[in-house]
Amino acid sequence: MISLRRCLLALMVLASLGFTAPSSANVEDFSFTSFEATYKLSVNAEKNNRAEMLVTETLVADFPEFDQNHGIRRSIPDSSYEKFPALLDDIEVLDEFGQARDFEITSEGGFTNLAIKPADGSFVQGKQTYVINYRQSWVINNYQKSTGFDEFYWDVNGTGWQQSFGQVKATVILDQSLREILIADKISCYQGPQGSTEKCSSITAGDSYFTFTSGKLSAFENLTVVIPFKPNIVNTTGPIIEGTFSWYGYWVCVGALFAVLLWALYFRIFRIRNQGKKLFIVPQYKPSPEPGLFASAFVLRKTTRLFQASVVELAVKRLIEIETVEGSSNKDFILRRTSLGSPNAIASDLLSQLGLTEAGAELVLSNKMPEKQSSELAKGLLKLRTASAREVNKQGYFQKRALGIPAAGLGVALIVFILMTYFASVMDSETEAGFTALPVLLFMPFVVVYVLLMSKRALSPKGSELVAYVRGLEMYIELAEKDRLEYLQSPTGASLKPSEVKGKQILKLYEELLPWAILLGLQKEWAKVLNDLYSSDGSPVWIIGVSSFGDSFSNLDESLTASLGSSSSGGSSGGGSSG
C-alpha cells in the first residue's frame, strides 16, 4: 500500500453473501477469524514465458448463531493488473474436510464472482471454513519505471471488506526459475487501509517460500505483498499471438472461407447455366395449353401470385363463376362451381382444395375469413403447391443437379470452420480476446449464403423454351394497345382475319391472358385494358353482379391475395457485496 497506484492493482476481495432473516439482522454483521492464502508461482515457458500461480485460499468465517447469512461471495478480477486476462481455471470450493461446497459462477463488472452458499437455500451459523482453489496467469508485472524491477505485487484479502480479520497470512512458493532472478533484499509487505505504508507484522523466509503475516485487520483493511525480480526475464508485456502458428492458421482459414464463397459465386454464374440455343423473345398473344399456368410458374420461379392467377383462370375457363356480395364491407366474393367445362388434372386438384368439386358448390372469399377456415384452406393449397412443384421437377424442365462438386465445396468449408475454431480456441486460451466468436457467428450465415448460391436450378432446353414463350406473353401484355392489334395482324402474329381482331374475339383472347398477367404481376395494367373493352362490348360473364369491372377486379384481387396469398409464398482491487 505504498501508493494509490499499487492499491488499484489489488487482485482480490471477498464479500459476504447473505440474506436477511429477521428485519433487524445485518448480513454484514459477522467477522473472519483468519484468511490464509498459498500462492505457488512458476514460469510457463511454453505459454509465452508467463508467470502463473496455483492459489489456495482458506477463509474461516464466524457467523452469528442464528439465521442471518447463507454464505460468502468471492470476487476474482477477470484481468491481472488491469492489463492482461487473468485466465482463471480449475476453480473449486471445498470445506475443511475436503468436501465440495455448492457455488455459482457469474461474471459482472470485470469480476468472476463465486457465490458460495448451500443449494437448498439454508442458512449457515458459527464457524464456517471455505477453501477456494484456482489457477491464475500473468501475475508478475513491470514496475521498472518506479522501482527498476518486475514485481509480484498482490493484495491478499483486498480493501473492500466490511468485516474484520483476526489474521491474514500469505505464503508465496517460488519455483527454481523465479528463485534464480529473485531480489530477496527488496521483499516487503504492508497492512492497513488503502494507501497505508505500515509494515506487516512479519516476513518469514524458507528455502523456496516466503510467509507474510498481518496483525488484526479492521474493515476495509488489507495485506499486500511485494516480491521483486530481475527485469525483462519473465514476460510482462502480455500474450504474444501474432506470428504464431495458430495466428497464421486462423487468418488462412478466414481467407479460405472467402475463397470458397468466391468459388461458389463463380460456379453459380459460369457452371450452372441454362441449356439450349439462345432464343429470341417474340411477343406471344395466346397462352400455350401445355404445360399450363402451374408448371410455368414453377419453372419461372414466379409463385407468389400463383393461386390468385389460378382461381381467375378457372373463372375465365367457365369452370367457376365469381359473384360479388352486394353491400359487403369486407369486399366478399362467392366462388361457385359451374356445370360447364372439363377441368384438367391440376384444375381438378385446385377445385378439390377449394371444395368446389360439385356443380353449385360455393366458397366465400373474404379478407376477413374465419381463422379456422383460412388455416385449413392454406394447408390444403400448400400441400397442392408442394405436390405440383415435385411433379414439375419430374417433367424435364430442369437439368439434373450436379451435387458432387457443391457438396465437396461445402465439405471443404466445414473442415476449414473446424480448423478455424481450433486455432481460435488456442489463441483464446492465451488471451481471452474472443477469436472464437468469429467462426461461431459466421457459420450459419456462411452456410445459408453458400446454399443459396448453389441452389440455382439450371434449365434444360425444354425449360428454356418455356421461359422464352412466357416472356413472349409478358412482352405482349406490356405492348401498347395499338402495337398489340398490329401484331395480331402481322405475319409473325396470329392468323386472325382483320374482321376478327375486334369485339368478342379480341375480348376472349385478352381474358385468357388475364391469369398470366396476374402471375407476372401485371394485373393492374391488364385489368385496365379489359375494363376498356368491357365498357364497349359488355361485362364479363364470369363475374356476376359487376357494375364496373375495374373496381370489382381490384376488390377481387385484394380478396384473393388475403385469402390465398400466404399459400403461394412460398491486477485490480476486488470488490464485494452482501445479498
VENMOTA-V347775 format. One record per residue. N is the residue number from 0. RES is the residue in one letter. SS is DSSP state (hx for helix, st for strand, lp for the rest). Layout:
# VENMOTA-V347775
n:N res:RES ss:SS
n:N res:RES ss:SS
This chain:
# VENMOTA-V347775
n:0 res:M ss:lp
n:1 res:I ss:lp
n:2 res:S ss:lp
n:3 res:L ss:hx
n:4 res:R ss:hx
n:5 res:R ss:hx
n:6 res:C ss:hx
n:7 res:L ss:lp
n:8 res:L ss:lp
n:9 res:A ss:lp
n:10 res:L ss:lp
n:11 res:M ss:st
n:12 res:V ss:st
n:13 res:L ss:st
n:14 res:A ss:st
n:15 res:S ss:st
n:16 res:L ss:st
n:17 res:G ss:st
n:18 res:F ss:lp
n:19 res:T ss:lp
n:20 res:A ss:lp
n:21 res:P ss:lp
n:22 res:S ss:lp
n:23 res:S ss:lp
n:24 res:A ss:lp
n:25 res:N ss:lp
n:26 res:V ss:lp
n:27 res:E ss:lp
n:28 res:D ss:lp
n:29 res:F ss:lp
n:30 res:S ss:st
n:31 res:F ss:st
n:32 res:T ss:st
n:33 res:S ss:st
n:34 res:F ss:st
n:35 res:E ss:st
n:36 res:A ss:st
n:37 res:T ss:st
n:38 res:Y ss:st
n:39 res:K ss:st
n:40 res:L ss:st
n:41 res:S ss:st
n:42 res:V ss:st
n:43 res:N ss:st
n:44 res:A ss:lp
n:45 res:E ss:lp
n:46 res:K ss:lp
n:47 res:N ss:lp
n:48 res:N ss:lp
n:49 res:R ss:st
n:50 res:A ss:st
n:51 res:E ss:st
n:52 res:M ss:st
n:53 res:L ss:st
n:54 res:V ss:st
n:55 res:T ss:st
n:56 res:E ss:st
n:57 res:T ss:st
n:58 res:L ss:st
n:59 res:V ss:st
n:60 res:A ss:st
n:61 res:D ss:st
n:62 res:F ss:st
n:63 res:P ss:lp
n:64 res:E ss:lp
n:65 res:F ss:lp
n:66 res:D ss:lp
n:67 res:Q ss:lp
n:68 res:N ss:st
n:69 res:H ss:st
n:70 res:G ss:st
n:71 res:I ss:st
n:72 res:R ss:st
n:73 res:R ss:st
n:74 res:S ss:st
n:75 res:I ss:st
n:76 res:P ss:st
n:77 res:D ss:lp
n:78 res:S ss:st
n:79 res:S ss:st
n:80 res:Y ss:lp
n:81 res:E ss:lp
n:82 res:K ss:lp
n:83 res:F ss:st
n:84 res:P ss:st
n:85 res:A ss:lp
n:86 res:L ss:lp
n:87 res:L ss:lp
n:88 res:D ss:st
n:89 res:D ss:st
n:90 res:I ss:st
n:91 res:E ss:st
n:92 res:V ss:st
n:93 res:L ss:st
n:94 res:D ss:lp
n:95 res:E ss:lp
n:96 res:F ss:lp
n:97 res:G ss:lp
n:98 res:Q ss:lp
n:99 res:A ss:st
n:100 res:R ss:lp
n:101 res:D ss:lp
n:102 res:F ss:st
n:103 res:E ss:st
n:104 res:I ss:st
n:105 res:T ss:st
n:106 res:S ss:st
n:107 res:E ss:st
n:108 res:G ss:lp
n:109 res:G ss:lp
n:110 res:F ss:st
n:111 res:T ss:st
n:112 res:N ss:st
n:113 res:L ss:st
n:114 res:A ss:st
n:115 res:I ss:st
n:116 res:K ss:st
n:117 res:P ss:lp
n:118 res:A ss:lp
n:119 res:D ss:lp
n:120 res:G ss:lp
n:121 res:S ss:lp
n:122 res:F ss:lp
n:123 res:V ss:st
n:124 res:Q ss:lp
n:125 res:G ss:st
n:126 res:K ss:st
n:127 res:Q ss:st
n:128 res:T ss:st
n:129 res:Y ss:st
n:130 res:V ss:st
n:131 res:I ss:st
n:132 res:N ss:st
n:133 res:Y ss:st
n:134 res:R ss:st
n:135 res:Q ss:st
n:136 res:S ss:st
n:137 res:W ss:lp
n:138 res:V ss:lp
n:139 res:I ss:lp
n:140 res:N ss:st
n:141 res:N ss:st
n:142 res:Y ss:st
n:143 res:Q ss:lp
n:144 res:K ss:lp
n:145 res:S ss:lp
n:146 res:T ss:lp
n:147 res:G ss:lp
n:148 res:F ss:st
n:149 res:D ss:st
n:150 res:E ss:st
n:151 res:F ss:st
n:152 res:Y ss:st
n:153 res:W ss:st
n:154 res:D ss:st
n:155 res:V ss:lp
n:156 res:N ss:lp
n:157 res:G ss:lp
n:158 res:T ss:lp
n:159 res:G ss:lp
n:160 res:W ss:lp
n:161 res:Q ss:lp
n:162 res:Q ss:lp
n:163 res:S ss:lp
n:164 res:F ss:st
n:165 res:G ss:lp
n:166 res:Q ss:lp
n:167 res:V ss:st
n:168 res:K ss:st
n:169 res:A ss:st
n:170 res:T ss:st
n:171 res:V ss:st
n:172 res:I ss:st
n:173 res:L ss:st
n:174 res:D ss:lp
n:175 res:Q ss:hx
n:176 res:S ss:hx
n:177 res:L ss:hx
n:178 res:R ss:hx
n:179 res:E ss:lp
n:180 res:I ss:lp
n:181 res:L ss:st
n:182 res:I ss:lp
n:183 res:A ss:hx
n:184 res:D ss:hx
n:185 res:K ss:hx
n:186 res:I ss:lp
n:187 res:S ss:st
n:188 res:C ss:st
n:189 res:Y ss:st
n:190 res:Q ss:st
n:191 res:G ss:st
n:192 res:P ss:lp
n:193 res:Q ss:lp
n:194 res:G ss:lp
n:195 res:S ss:lp
n:196 res:T ss:lp
n:197 res:E ss:lp
n:198 res:K ss:st
n:199 res:C ss:lp
n:200 res:S ss:lp
n:201 res:S ss:st
n:202 res:I ss:st
n:203 res:T ss:st
n:204 res:A ss:st
n:205 res:G ss:lp
n:206 res:D ss:lp
n:207 res:S ss:lp
n:208 res:Y ss:st
n:209 res:F ss:st
n:210 res:T ss:st
n:211 res:F ss:st
n:212 res:T ss:st
n:213 res:S ss:lp
n:214 res:G ss:lp
n:215 res:K ss:lp
n:216 res:L ss:st
n:217 res:S ss:lp
n:218 res:A ss:lp
n:219 res:F ss:lp
n:220 res:E ss:lp
n:221 res:N ss:st
n:222 res:L ss:st
n:223 res:T ss:st
n:224 res:V ss:st
n:225 res:V ss:st
n:226 res:I ss:st
n:227 res:P ss:st
n:228 res:F ss:st
n:229 res:K ss:lp
n:230 res:P ss:lp
n:231 res:N ss:lp
n:232 res:I ss:lp
n:233 res:V ss:lp
n:234 res:N ss:lp
n:235 res:T ss:lp
n:236 res:T ss:lp
n:237 res:G ss:lp
n:238 res:P ss:lp
n:239 res:I ss:lp
n:240 res:I ss:lp
n:241 res:E ss:lp
n:242 res:G ss:lp
n:243 res:T ss:lp
n:244 res:F ss:hx
n:245 res:S ss:hx
n:246 res:W ss:hx
n:247 res:Y ss:hx
n:248 res:G ss:hx
n:249 res:Y ss:hx
n:250 res:W ss:hx
n:251 res:V ss:hx
n:252 res:C ss:hx
n:253 res:V ss:hx
n:254 res:G ss:hx
n:255 res:A ss:hx
n:256 res:L ss:hx
n:257 res:F ss:hx
n:258 res:A ss:hx
n:259 res:V ss:hx
n:260 res:L ss:hx
n:261 res:L ss:hx
n:262 res:W ss:hx
n:263 res:A ss:hx
n:264 res:L ss:hx
n:265 res:Y ss:hx
n:266 res:F ss:hx
n:267 res:R ss:hx
n:268 res:I ss:hx
n:269 res:F ss:hx
n:270 res:R ss:hx
n:271 res:I ss:lp
n:272 res:R ss:lp
n:273 res:N ss:lp
n:274 res:Q ss:lp
n:275 res:G ss:lp
n:276 res:K ss:lp
n:277 res:K ss:lp
n:278 res:L ss:lp
n:279 res:F ss:lp
n:280 res:I ss:lp
n:281 res:V ss:lp
n:282 res:P ss:lp
n:283 res:Q ss:lp
n:284 res:Y ss:lp
n:285 res:K ss:lp
n:286 res:P ss:lp
n:287 res:S ss:lp
n:288 res:P ss:lp
n:289 res:E ss:lp
n:290 res:P ss:lp
n:291 res:G ss:hx
n:292 res:L ss:hx
n:293 res:F ss:hx
n:294 res:A ss:hx
n:295 res:S ss:hx
n:296 res:A ss:hx
n:297 res:F ss:hx
n:298 res:V ss:hx
n:299 res:L ss:hx
n:300 res:R ss:lp
n:301 res:K ss:lp
n:302 res:T ss:lp
n:303 res:T ss:lp
n:304 res:R ss:lp
n:305 res:L ss:hx
n:306 res:F ss:hx
n:307 res:Q ss:hx
n:308 res:A ss:hx
n:309 res:S ss:hx
n:310 res:V ss:hx
n:311 res:V ss:hx
n:312 res:E ss:hx
n:313 res:L ss:hx
n:314 res:A ss:hx
n:315 res:V ss:hx
n:316 res:K ss:lp
n:317 res:R ss:lp
n:318 res:L ss:lp
n:319 res:I ss:st
n:320 res:E ss:st
n:321 res:I ss:st
n:322 res:E ss:st
n:323 res:T ss:st
n:324 res:V ss:lp
n:325 res:E ss:lp
n:326 res:G ss:lp
n:327 res:S ss:lp
n:328 res:S ss:lp
n:329 res:N ss:lp
n:330 res:K ss:lp
n:331 res:D ss:lp
n:332 res:F ss:st
n:333 res:I ss:st
n:334 res:L ss:st
n:335 res:R ss:st
n:336 res:R ss:st
n:337 res:T ss:lp
n:338 res:S ss:lp
n:339 res:L ss:lp
n:340 res:G ss:lp
n:341 res:S ss:lp
n:342 res:P ss:lp
n:343 res:N ss:lp
n:344 res:A ss:hx
n:345 res:I ss:hx
n:346 res:A ss:hx
n:347 res:S ss:hx
n:348 res:D ss:hx
n:349 res:L ss:hx
n:350 res:L ss:hx
n:351 res:S ss:hx
n:352 res:Q ss:hx
n:353 res:L ss:hx
n:354 res:G ss:lp
n:355 res:L ss:lp
n:356 res:T ss:lp
n:357 res:E ss:lp
n:358 res:A ss:lp
n:359 res:G ss:lp
n:360 res:A ss:lp
n:361 res:E ss:st
n:362 res:L ss:st
n:363 res:V ss:st
n:364 res:L ss:st
n:365 res:S ss:lp
n:366 res:N ss:lp
n:367 res:K ss:lp
n:368 res:M ss:lp
n:369 res:P ss:lp
n:370 res:E ss:hx
n:371 res:K ss:hx
n:372 res:Q ss:hx
n:373 res:S ss:hx
n:374 res:S ss:hx
n:375 res:E ss:hx
n:376 res:L ss:hx
n:377 res:A ss:hx
n:378 res:K ss:hx
n:379 res:G ss:hx
n:380 res:L ss:hx
n:381 res:L ss:hx
n:382 res:K ss:hx
n:383 res:L ss:hx
n:384 res:R ss:hx
n:385 res:T ss:hx
n:386 res:A ss:hx
n:387 res:S ss:hx
n:388 res:A ss:hx
n:389 res:R ss:hx
n:390 res:E ss:hx
n:391 res:V ss:hx
n:392 res:N ss:hx
n:393 res:K ss:lp
n:394 res:Q ss:lp
n:395 res:G ss:lp
n:396 res:Y ss:lp
n:397 res:F ss:st
n:398 res:Q ss:lp
n:399 res:K ss:lp
n:400 res:R ss:lp
n:401 res:A ss:lp
n:402 res:L ss:hx
n:403 res:G ss:hx
n:404 res:I ss:hx
n:405 res:P ss:hx
n:406 res:A ss:hx
n:407 res:A ss:hx
n:408 res:G ss:hx
n:409 res:L ss:hx
n:410 res:G ss:hx
n:411 res:V ss:hx
n:412 res:A ss:hx
n:413 res:L ss:hx
n:414 res:I ss:hx
n:415 res:V ss:hx
n:416 res:F ss:hx
n:417 res:I ss:hx
n:418 res:L ss:hx
n:419 res:M ss:hx
n:420 res:T ss:hx
n:421 res:Y ss:hx
n:422 res:F ss:hx
n:423 res:A ss:hx
n:424 res:S ss:hx
n:425 res:V ss:hx
n:426 res:M ss:hx
n:427 res:D ss:hx
n:428 res:S ss:hx
n:429 res:E ss:hx
n:430 res:T ss:hx
n:431 res:E ss:lp
n:432 res:A ss:lp
n:433 res:G ss:lp
n:434 res:F ss:lp
n:435 res:T ss:hx
n:436 res:A ss:hx
n:437 res:L ss:hx
n:438 res:P ss:hx
n:439 res:V ss:hx
n:440 res:L ss:hx
n:441 res:L ss:hx
n:442 res:F ss:hx
n:443 res:M ss:hx
n:444 res:P ss:hx
n:445 res:F ss:hx
n:446 res:V ss:hx
n:447 res:V ss:hx
n:448 res:V ss:hx
n:449 res:Y ss:hx
n:450 res:V ss:hx
n:451 res:L ss:hx
n:452 res:L ss:hx
n:453 res:M ss:hx
n:454 res:S ss:lp
n:455 res:K ss:lp
n:456 res:R ss:lp
n:457 res:A ss:lp
n:458 res:L ss:st
n:459 res:S ss:lp
n:460 res:P ss:hx
n:461 res:K ss:hx
n:462 res:G ss:hx
n:463 res:S ss:hx
n:464 res:E ss:hx
n:465 res:L ss:hx
n:466 res:V ss:hx
n:467 res:A ss:hx
n:468 res:Y ss:hx
n:469 res:V ss:hx
n:470 res:R ss:hx
n:471 res:G ss:hx
n:472 res:L ss:hx
n:473 res:E ss:hx
n:474 res:M ss:hx
n:475 res:Y ss:hx
n:476 res:I ss:hx
n:477 res:E ss:hx
n:478 res:L ss:lp
n:479 res:A ss:lp
n:480 res:E ss:hx
n:481 res:K ss:hx
n:482 res:D ss:hx
n:483 res:R ss:hx
n:484 res:L ss:hx
n:485 res:E ss:hx
n:486 res:Y ss:hx
n:487 res:L ss:hx
n:488 res:Q ss:lp
n:489 res:S ss:lp
n:490 res:P ss:lp
n:491 res:T ss:lp
n:492 res:G ss:lp
n:493 res:A ss:lp
n:494 res:S ss:lp
n:495 res:L ss:lp
n:496 res:K ss:lp
n:497 res:P ss:hx
n:498 res:S ss:hx
n:499 res:E ss:hx
n:500 res:V ss:lp
n:501 res:K ss:lp
n:502 res:G ss:hx
n:503 res:K ss:hx
n:504 res:Q ss:hx
n:505 res:I ss:hx
n:506 res:L ss:hx
n:507 res:K ss:hx
n:508 res:L ss:hx
n:509 res:Y ss:hx
n:510 res:E ss:hx
n:511 res:E ss:hx
n:512 res:L ss:hx
n:513 res:L ss:hx
n:514 res:P ss:hx
n:515 res:W ss:hx
n:516 res:A ss:hx
n:517 res:I ss:hx
n:518 res:L ss:hx
n:519 res:L ss:lp
n:520 res:G ss:lp
n:521 res:L ss:lp
n:522 res:Q ss:hx
n:523 res:K ss:hx
n:524 res:E ss:hx
n:525 res:W ss:hx
n:526 res:A ss:hx
n:527 res:K ss:hx
n:528 res:V ss:hx
n:529 res:L ss:hx
n:530 res:N ss:hx
n:531 res:D ss:hx
n:532 res:L ss:hx
n:533 res:Y ss:hx
n:534 res:S ss:hx
n:535 res:S ss:hx
n:536 res:D ss:hx
n:537 res:G ss:lp
n:538 res:S ss:lp
n:539 res:P ss:lp
n:540 res:V ss:lp
n:541 res:W ss:lp
n:542 res:I ss:st
n:543 res:I ss:st
n:544 res:G ss:lp
n:545 res:V ss:lp
n:546 res:S ss:lp
n:547 res:S ss:lp
n:548 res:F ss:hx
n:549 res:G ss:hx
n:550 res:D ss:hx
n:551 res:S ss:hx
n:552 res:F ss:hx
n:553 res:S ss:hx
n:554 res:N ss:hx
n:555 res:L ss:hx
n:556 res:D ss:hx
n:557 res:E ss:hx
n:558 res:S ss:hx
n:559 res:L ss:hx
n:560 res:T ss:hx
n:561 res:A ss:hx
n:562 res:S ss:hx
n:563 res:L ss:hx
n:564 res:G ss:hx
n:565 res:S ss:hx
n:566 res:S ss:hx
n:567 res:S ss:hx
n:568 res:S ss:lp
n:569 res:G ss:lp
n:570 res:G ss:lp
n:571 res:S ss:lp
n:572 res:S ss:lp
n:573 res:G ss:lp
n:574 res:G ss:lp
n:575 res:G ss:lp
n:576 res:S ss:lp
n:577 res:S ss:lp
n:578 res:G ss:lp
